[in-house]
């Protein structure tokens, strides 16, 4: 018995000590850079958030550490240009306690905008993009269907894709509630694309998602019908949102959505989100949102 | 050569999550061509053998998970929608020195290798190191027989660390909403920036194993006692790694090793 205890007292510390090892590995840091997050919308002021990057301590989701203050920049000089002509300097303003940089001008579709942001000690960053043209879409039909796994609201949309340019889309669905109001949060839905020629095209897979992103690669210049299926919760009224995205907006928001959708899964390949801020990080892009009630 | 099953590995974790998957109508069989040239020579009355081999393998149709994809992230979506086919290249040389006669026998092996992958969209179309790319592998195995009853053995192996993807910065993101809209339900808004896929190297792997065996001839056959030790100098080779998210100002990787110094004893009867 004594021998066993001796053996155990030697073996246990070795095993426990051996389990975890802190590796003294110097992690890389690409340096402090300006971060611009600004999405332009048609006939709206620009509301930009301009901050700085930090070393990748964590993803800000798993700890109580709030790095918001560390990301803030005290002084920012942000200029905006329309079709290459200076229009204004963005002015700082606190909205619900967070600092933004806001324009006085309303931004217009199909104009090329650029932003130049600088802050002492950091490299100046620039970016440019356009707000795309409106999407022509309509809700063709809304009905309730019973499937094996329950009752669903089926909404059929028709999108007229312009042939003269490459188009990018984001579709969201805001479900109605039994009290007659529309939820401000997007709901999950599955979507299938159907050409006017009745060729079934599975654009989105069978998984219910809260956003569907797609380009017109497979149907450029055609009229397509998309069927959305969402769970029936007692309301026949839903709001369908179709946003025309610029290419940078499409690449950024699509990648960001995938990251959020996969959050917490350690087996997902890291995603390097699209970035069009030259010399920094973030996104400066345009989108044109339209909504219609489906009931 | 055509290969109808594919090796599908995940770069997001160092845990063994590799899969073998079949070819489908979307994922075509892998085609490869392989070239090898070797030279063998025996010396000192054939007591020592030395061999040198070089190889080059080009593969077309290897697969990798797309950015943001991985297994377990959707049970419904088909796996072949989450991968992309591309090209792979492996090359290297192997040197082997063997001694098979005498009281002391053993072998020494060294491999210099490089393995890369290239895909149309993954890693922005740029070539990157394969997950199992190891630049150097060195193995030495020795066995000495003192007499008919007693022998000792030892082996030491060294492998360069494998490539790994690490973030190089974190920054704020947006969901495209203005602050006046009702907040998007996903409240977290930080993104990692990655320089490239598999840019960094994990720690080198090495360990020493040793054993001693006493044999004795008995009427019924042979019995032997063996005392062995795995990982003699208790090298903590991490089995998997993770970015420590518990501390604020000291960025660091943590590794978990699961096989420390492990002694063993065995008794064997041969009849």
Interface residues (C-beta under 8 A of the other chain):
Chain A: X14 X15 X17 X18 X19 X20 X21 X22 X23 X24 X25 X27 X28 X29 X30 X31 X33 X35 X37 X38 X39 X41 X44 X47 X49 X51 X52 X53 X54 X55 X56 X57 X58 X59 X60 X61 X62 X63 X65 X67 X71 X95 X96 X98 X100 X184 X185 X205 X206 X207 X249 X253 X255 X256 X258 X259 X260 X261 X262 X263 X265 X266 X267 X268 X269 X270 X271 X272 X273 X275 X281 X282 X283 X287
Chain B: X10 X11 X12 X13 X17 X65 X66 X67 X68 X69 X70 X71 X72 X73 X74 X76 X77 X78 X81 X124 X165 X166 X167 X168 X169 X170 X171 X172 X173 X174 X175 X176 X177 X178 X179 X180 X181 X182 X184 X185 X186 X188 X189 X190 X191 X192 X193 X194 X195 X197 X200 X203 X234 X236 X238 X241 X242 X243 X244 X245 X246 X247 X248 X249 X251 X252 X253 X254 X255 X256 X257 X258 X259 X260 X261
